[in-house]
Amino acid sequence: MNAAELLPQVYDELRRLAAAKMRNESDGHTLDATALVNEAWLKLNEESFSSRTGFLRAAAVAMRRILVDHARAKKADKRGNGRRVDVDVERLGRPETDPRLDELDDALTRLAAIQPRIAELVQLRYFAGLSIPEAAEILDVSPRTADGWWAYARGWIAEEMKKS
């Protein structure tokens, strides 16, 4: 199936997830939930997917890229303010934008090189706003396994980001 066929089936779910993600964005954010879903769809429009799950996985990646690119552009506008903000690792998985999103993205890319399924779980949780049970279903693992992966990922990413 192509993205155009799948979008009507998952649009409401994607819109709900994006709305949850965007609800806690900082004031003055130029993206809203509809824009985030629409941009993700534009990135996926020409691709084909074997299932709804495959589409949701790809949508999580697309939303990650959009939010990271947006955060990097915003950060570039504010360069030179000399302010350092630490990431609160306990907030991973909550629908909030982290001021160090680009560093998180880099750490997640390194995690994907060694633990791709765990990195995918982080994408689904952090960037798509899915719960542990929802992400576990998409990854076809038990919620208990996903919870263990989540604990590992939070610790691993925290250590990686300390190095930054």
Buried (B, 14 or more C-beta within 10 A) or exposed (E): BEBEEBBEEBEEBBBEBBBBBBEEBEEEBEBBBEBBBBBBBEBBEEEEBEEBBBBBBBBBBBBBBBBBBBBEEBBEEEEEEEEEEEBEBEBBBBBBBBBBBBBBBBBBEBBBEEBEEBBBBBBBBBBBBBEBEBBBBBBEBEBEBBBEBBEBBBEBBBEBBEEE
